Amino acid sequence: MEYSLLIKRIKRGLTPEEEKQFQDWYSSSEEHRQYYFKLKNYNQKNTTIQVNTSFAWKKFESKIVKSDTSSWKYTVAAILVISLISFPLYFFLNSPFDQENQVVNIQETENKSDEIIFKDQNGNTISFGKKDSFVAGGYYQANKDKLKIDKTQGRSGTNTIIVPAGKQFTVELSDGTRVTLNAKSKLEFPTSFEQSKKREVVLVYGEAYFQVTSALENNGKKFIVKNSNQNIEVIGTSFNIENYSEQKIVTTLVEGKVNLLYGKNVIALIPGQQSIIEGNALKEIKEVDVYDYIAWKDGMFLFKDESLKGIFEVLSRWYNIVADFQEKELEEMKFNGRFKKDQNLESILRIIENTKRARFELNGNKIKVMQYQE
């Protein structure tokens, strides 16, 4: 991908067509993502960097590319090969890496529908998602993929979006902030932020990726995301929150800066960091490859050293299934995998079975997980 487009993306100046080109390039390999983040960090530290100059290109490469020419050639070759392969790409490998995984327990009794539910500020309930039809109200427009809230000077009440299993949905708030909701998620938000001192929304449960407009564009108003055991205070940034369990909240910062508020504590996160809150306590803050945690918004499942139990927790939110492990040790088997969400569930199970470590029996929405047998 052209260096000038990467710089243009960092400065938030891409056209929709260029943004799509960037996302295709960015999601195609981990090397691309590392390259982009190193370039972005370098650009932030060197604000005088010039676009479209060979000097800047060589100067940047000298800081991030190893001197081993053959290694660089292999990297370029790998990028070319990857560009020729279409999704779904997937693999499952045994991994010795040991890691704890959360238990998901979603209290979602209010929505048994397979459609997206929108409750407007007047108490009206609208469902959509089966057809690509257009729905419009006094202050919003929506279709099966997106809801847009218009800026309004009228009365501002609370709106609710509930996303069922197997769906994801985007809400554009009245300030221009975009919130992409993963399956089995619920978001509450006001129609307008005009009459309030801050911009506040509530992620009741589920997972959401936020692209927040800056406070400078909104009369200095900070953006607040409320969860069960933490609040996120935002000035303008992109981040992901996973809040499927009331006892565990995972926040991953992609760009910008956020303040993590829990109990009486305040901690600032920087891009590439992830925090884990359990109960009212901070369990850890660690460096992560952020794309591992936001790939879902691009329609992909991405697992790295994930337990079989953790994998089925994710799959259950998309395919609405329940896993029944016949032996405890099966839950902790580690796998790596990458594939698209529109992939058939049976084919995913076959891929895992091909590792010859586990086998499955699918009966309705229940899956029996057993030891592999020849």
C-alpha positions as CSV (number, residue, x, y, z in Angstrom):
1,M,0.0,0.0,0.0
2,E,1.3,3.5,-0.8
3,Y,3.1,5.3,2.0
4,S,1.2,8.5,1.3
5,L,-2.1,6.8,1.9
6,L,-1.0,5.4,5.2
7,I,0.0,8.9,6.3
8,K,-3.2,10.3,4.9
9,R,-5.1,7.7,7.0
10,I,-3.2,8.7,10.2
11,K,-4.3,12.2,9.5
12,R,-7.9,11.0,9.0
13,G,-8.1,12.2,5.4
14,L,-9.1,9.1,3.4
15,T,-12.0,9.0,1.1
16,P,-14.5,6.1,1.5
17,E,-12.9,4.2,-1.3
18,E,-9.4,4.7,0.1
19,E,-10.6,3.6,3.6
20,K,-11.9,0.4,2.1
21,Q,-8.5,-0.2,0.4
22,F,-6.8,0.5,3.7
23,Q,-9.0,-1.9,5.7
24,D,-8.4,-4.7,3.2
25,W,-4.6,-4.2,3.4
26,Y,-4.7,-3.7,7.2
27,S,-6.7,-6.9,7.9
28,S,-4.7,-9.1,5.5
29,S,-1.7,-9.7,7.8
30,E,-0.3,-9.1,11.3
31,E,2.8,-7.6,9.6
32,H,0.7,-4.9,8.0
33,R,-0.9,-4.0,11.3
34,Q,2.5,-3.8,13.1
35,Y,3.9,-1.7,10.3
36,Y,0.9,0.7,10.4
37,F,1.1,1.2,14.2
38,K,4.9,1.7,14.1
39,L,4.4,4.3,11.4
40,K,1.6,6.0,13.3
41,N,3.7,6.1,16.5
42,Y,6.7,7.5,14.6
43,N,4.5,10.1,12.9
44,Q,3.1,11.2,16.3
45,K,6.5,11.7,17.7
46,N,7.8,13.4,14.5
47,T,5.1,15.9,13.6
48,T,7.2,17.4,10.8
49,I,7.3,14.2,8.8
50,Q,6.7,14.9,5.0
51,V,4.3,13.0,2.9
52,N,5.4,11.5,-0.4
53,T,9.1,12.0,0.0
54,S,11.6,9.2,-0.5
55,F,13.6,10.7,2.4
56,A,10.8,10.2,4.9
57,W,10.1,6.7,3.5
58,K,13.7,5.6,3.9
59,K,14.1,7.3,7.3
60,F,11.0,5.5,8.6
61,E,12.0,2.1,7.2
62,S,15.4,2.4,8.7
63,K,13.8,2.5,12.1
64,I,11.4,-0.4,11.8
65,V,12.8,-2.8,9.1
66,K,15.6,-5.2,10.0
67,S,18.7,-5.0,7.9
68,D,18.4,-8.5,6.8
69,T,17.5,-8.0,3.1
70,S,16.4,-11.6,2.5
71,S,14.0,-11.4,5.4
72,W,12.5,-8.2,4.0
73,K,12.1,-9.9,0.6
74,Y,10.3,-12.8,2.2
75,T,8.0,-10.3,3.9
76,V,7.2,-8.6,0.6
77,A,6.6,-12.0,-1.0
78,A,4.3,-13.0,1.8
79,I,2.3,-9.8,1.4
80,L,1.9,-10.5,-2.3
81,V,0.7,-14.0,-1.7
82,I,-1.8,-12.9,1.0
83,S,-3.2,-10.3,-1.4
84,L,-4.1,-13.1,-3.9
85,I,-5.9,-15.3,-1.3
86,S,-9.6,-14.5,-0.6
87,F,-11.4,-15.1,2.7
88,P,-12.3,-17.2,4.5
89,L,-8.7,-17.9,5.6
90,Y,-8.5,-20.2,8.6
91,F,-6.2,-22.5,10.5
92,F,-6.3,-24.4,13.7
93,L,-3.1,-25.4,15.5
94,N,-2.3,-26.9,18.9
95,S,-0.7,-24.3,21.2
96,P,0.9,-24.9,24.6
97,F,0.1,-21.4,25.8
98,D,-2.0,-21.5,29.0
99,Q,-4.5,-18.8,29.7
100,E,-7.6,-18.3,31.7
101,N,-10.9,-17.6,30.0
102,Q,-14.1,-15.9,31.2
103,V,-17.4,-17.6,31.8
104,V,-20.1,-15.8,29.8
105,N,-23.5,-15.5,31.5
106,I,-25.9,-13.1,29.7
107,Q,-29.1,-12.0,31.2
108,E,-31.0,-11.2,28.1
109,T,-34.6,-12.1,28.9
110,E,-36.0,-9.0,27.3
111,N,-35.1,-10.1,23.7
112,K,-36.0,-13.5,22.4
113,S,-36.3,-12.2,18.8
114,D,-33.8,-12.8,16.0
115,E,-34.3,-9.3,14.9
116,I,-32.6,-6.1,16.0
117,I,-34.9,-4.2,18.4
118,F,-34.9,-0.3,18.6
119,K,-36.9,1.4,21.4
120,D,-37.1,5.1,20.7
121,Q,-37.4,7.9,23.3
122,N,-41.2,7.9,23.0
123,G,-41.5,4.2,24.0
124,N,-42.2,2.9,20.5
125,T,-40.6,-0.4,19.6
126,I,-39.4,-1.1,16.1
127,S,-37.8,-4.4,14.9
128,F,-35.8,-4.7,11.8
129,G,-33.0,-6.8,10.3
130,K,-34.7,-9.4,8.1
131,K,-35.2,-7.2,5.1
132,D,-33.1,-4.3,3.7
133,S,-36.0,-1.9,4.2
134,F,-35.7,1.7,5.3
135,V,-37.3,3.0,8.5
136,A,-37.6,6.6,9.4
137,G,-38.8,8.5,12.5
138,G,-38.9,12.1,13.6
139,Y,-35.2,12.1,14.4
140,Y,-33.7,8.9,13.0
141,Q,-33.3,6.8,9.9
142,A,-32.4,3.1,9.9
143,N,-32.1,-0.1,7.9
144,K,-31.1,-3.6,8.8
145,D,-27.4,-2.6,9.3
146,K,-27.4,0.9,10.7
147,L,-29.3,3.5,12.7
148,K,-28.5,7.2,12.3
149,I,-29.7,9.7,14.9
150,D,-30.1,13.2,13.5
151,K,-29.1,16.4,15.4
152,T,-32.3,17.8,17.0
153,Q,-33.2,20.7,19.3
154,G,-36.3,18.9,20.5
155,R,-36.9,16.9,23.7
156,S,-34.2,14.4,24.3
157,G,-35.1,11.0,25.8
158,T,-33.4,7.6,26.1
159,N,-33.2,5.2,23.2
160,T,-32.2,1.5,23.3
161,I,-30.7,-0.9,20.8
162,I,-30.8,-4.7,21.4
163,V,-28.8,-6.9,19.0
164,P,-29.6,-10.6,19.1
165,A,-27.3,-13.6,18.5
166,G,-25.9,-13.8,15.0
167,K,-26.2,-10.1,14.2
168,Q,-24.1,-7.0,14.5
169,F,-25.3,-3.4,14.1
170,T,-24.0,0.2,13.8
171,V,-25.4,3.2,15.5
172,E,-24.4,6.7,14.5
173,L,-25.2,9.0,17.4
174,S,-26.3,12.6,17.1
175,D,-22.7,13.9,17.7
176,G,-21.3,11.8,14.8
177,T,-19.9,9.1,17.1
178,R,-20.2,5.6,15.6
179,V,-20.8,2.5,17.8
180,T,-20.6,-0.9,16.2
181,L,-22.4,-3.5,18.4
182,N,-21.5,-7.2,18.4
183,A,-24.0,-10.0,18.8
184,K,-26.0,-10.2,22.1
185,S,-25.4,-6.6,23.0
186,K,-27.5,-3.8,24.4
187,L,-26.8,0.0,24.2
188,E,-28.7,2.9,25.8
189,F,-28.1,6.4,24.5
190,P,-29.8,9.8,24.5
191,T,-31.4,11.4,21.4
192,S,-29.3,14.5,21.8
193,F,-26.4,15.7,23.9
194,E,-27.2,19.4,23.5
195,Q,-28.8,19.9,26.9
196,S,-26.2,17.9,28.9
197,K,-22.7,18.7,30.2
198,K,-21.3,15.5,28.9
199,R,-22.0,12.9,26.3
200,E,-23.0,9.7,28.1
201,V,-24.1,6.3,26.9
202,V,-24.6,2.9,28.6
203,L,-23.3,-0.4,27.3
204,V,-25.6,-2.5,29.4
205,Y,-24.0,-5.8,28.2
206,G,-22.2,-7.2,25.2
207,E,-19.4,-5.8,23.1
208,A,-19.0,-2.5,21.2
209,Y,-16.4,-0.8,19.1
210,F,-16.5,3.0,19.6
211,Q,-15.3,5.7,17.1
212,V,-15.8,8.8,19.1
213,T,-15.9,12.4,17.7
214,S,-13.5,14.7,19.6
215,A,-14.5,16.9,22.5
216,L,-13.3,19.9,20.4
217,E,-16.1,19.2,17.9
218,N,-18.7,19.1,20.8
219,N,-18.1,22.2,22.9
220,G,-15.5,20.5,25.0
221,K,-17.9,17.7,26.2
222,K,-16.3,14.5,27.1
223,F,-17.7,11.2,26.0
224,I,-18.6,8.7,28.8
225,V,-19.3,5.0,28.3
226,K,-20.9,3.5,31.4
227,N,-20.6,-0.2,32.3
228,S,-21.5,-2.2,35.3
229,N,-18.2,-1.8,37.1
230,Q,-16.4,0.9,35.2
231,N,-16.8,4.1,33.3
232,I,-14.7,5.1,30.3
233,E,-14.0,8.9,29.9
234,V,-13.1,9.8,26.4
235,I,-11.9,12.9,24.7
236,G,-11.8,11.5,21.1
237,T,-10.7,8.1,20.2
238,S,-11.4,4.5,19.0
239,F,-11.7,1.6,21.5
240,N,-13.4,-1.7,22.1
241,I,-15.3,-2.8,25.2
242,E,-16.3,-6.4,25.9
243,N,-18.8,-6.6,28.8
244,Y,-20.6,-9.9,28.4
245,S,-19.9,-10.9,32.0
246,E,-20.9,-8.6,34.8
247,Q,-17.8,-9.7,36.6
248,K,-15.3,-9.0,33.8
249,I,-14.9,-6.0,31.5
250,V,-12.2,-5.9,28.9
251,T,-11.3,-2.5,27.3
252,T,-8.9,-2.3,24.4
253,L,-7.6,1.1,23.2
254,V,-7.0,1.4,19.4
255,E,-6.4,5.2,19.0
256,G,-6.3,8.3,21.2
257,K,-6.6,8.3,24.9
258,V,-9.1,7.2,27.5
259,N,-9.4,7.4,31.3
260,L,-10.5,4.2,33.0
261,L,-12.7,5.0,36.0
262,Y,-13.4,2.1,38.5
263,G,-14.2,2.6,42.1
264,K,-12.3,5.7,43.2
265,N,-9.4,5.0,40.8
266,V,-8.5,6.6,37.5
267,I,-6.0,5.1,35.1
268,A,-5.1,6.4,31.6
269,L,-4.7,3.9,28.7
270,I,-2.6,4.5,25.7
271,P,-3.0,2.9,22.2
272,G,-2.3,-0.8,22.1
273,Q,-3.1,-1.3,25.8
274,Q,-5.9,-3.4,27.2
275,S,-7.3,-3.3,30.7
276,I,-9.2,-6.1,32.5
277,I,-11.6,-5.2,35.4
278,E,-12.9,-8.0,37.5
279,G,-15.5,-7.0,40.1
280,N,-14.3,-3.5,41.2
281,A,-10.6,-4.4,40.9
282,L,-8.1,-3.9,38.1
283,K,-6.7,-7.3,37.3
284,E,-4.2,-6.2,34.7
285,I,-3.1,-3.7,32.0
286,K,-1.2,-5.3,29.1
287,E,0.1,-4.6,25.6
288,V,-1.9,-6.4,22.9
289,D,-2.3,-6.6,19.1
290,V,-5.5,-4.6,19.0
291,Y,-6.8,-6.1,15.8
292,D,-7.2,-9.4,17.6
293,Y,-9.9,-7.7,19.6
294,I,-11.7,-5.7,16.9
295,A,-11.6,-8.2,14.0
296,W,-15.2,-9.0,14.8
297,K,-16.4,-5.7,13.5
298,D,-15.0,-6.6,10.1
299,G,-17.0,-9.8,10.1
300,M,-14.2,-12.1,11.3
301,F,-13.5,-14.5,14.2
302,L,-9.9,-14.4,15.2
303,F,-8.6,-16.7,17.9
304,K,-5.0,-16.8,19.3
305,D,-4.1,-19.4,21.9
306,E,-7.8,-19.6,22.8
307,S,-9.4,-22.4,24.9
308,L,-12.0,-24.5,23.3
309,K,-14.4,-23.2,25.9
310,G,-13.6,-19.6,25.0
311,I,-14.1,-20.4,21.3
312,F,-17.6,-21.8,21.9
313,E,-18.5,-18.8,24.0
314,V,-17.8,-16.6,21.0
315,L,-19.5,-19.0,18.6
316,S,-22.6,-19.2,20.8
317,R,-23.1,-15.4,20.4
318,W,-23.2,-15.8,16.6
319,Y,-24.8,-19.2,16.0
320,N,-26.9,-19.3,19.2
321,I,-25.6,-22.6,20.3
322,V,-24.8,-24.3,23.6
323,A,-21.7,-26.5,24.1
324,D,-21.9,-29.5,26.3
325,F,-18.3,-30.7,27.2
326,Q,-18.2,-34.3,28.1
327,E,-14.8,-34.0,29.8
328,K,-13.3,-31.1,31.7
329,E,-9.9,-31.2,30.0
330,L,-11.6,-30.5,26.7
331,E,-12.5,-27.0,27.8
332,E,-8.9,-26.0,28.2
333,M,-7.5,-27.2,24.8
334,K,-5.9,-24.3,23.0
335,F,-6.4,-23.4,19.4
336,N,-5.6,-20.7,16.9
337,G,-8.1,-19.8,14.2
338,R,-9.3,-17.2,11.7
339,F,-12.4,-17.2,9.5
340,K,-15.4,-15.2,8.5
341,K,-18.6,-15.0,10.4
342,D,-20.7,-16.0,7.5
343,Q,-18.9,-19.3,7.4
344,N,-21.1,-22.4,7.9
345,L,-21.0,-23.6,11.6
346,E,-20.6,-27.2,10.4
347,S,-17.5,-26.4,8.4
348,I,-16.0,-24.6,11.5
349,L,-16.6,-27.8,13.5
350,R,-15.0,-29.9,10.8
351,I,-11.9,-27.7,10.8
352,I,-11.5,-28.2,14.5
353,E,-12.1,-31.9,14.2
354,N,-9.3,-32.0,11.6
355,T,-6.8,-31.3,14.4
356,K,-7.7,-34.8,15.7
357,R,-8.1,-33.5,19.3
358,A,-11.9,-33.1,19.6
359,R,-15.1,-34.2,17.9
360,F,-18.6,-32.9,17.9
361,E,-22.2,-34.0,17.7
362,L,-24.7,-31.2,16.6
363,N,-28.3,-31.7,17.7
364,G,-30.4,-28.6,17.1
365,N,-28.6,-25.7,18.9
366,K,-26.7,-28.1,21.2
367,I,-23.2,-29.4,20.5
368,K,-21.8,-32.3,22.4
369,V,-18.0,-31.9,22.7
370,M,-16.0,-35.2,23.0
371,Q,-12.5,-36.6,22.8
372,Y,-11.4,-37.3,19.2
373,Q,-11.5,-40.9,18.1
374,E,-10.1,-42.4,15.0
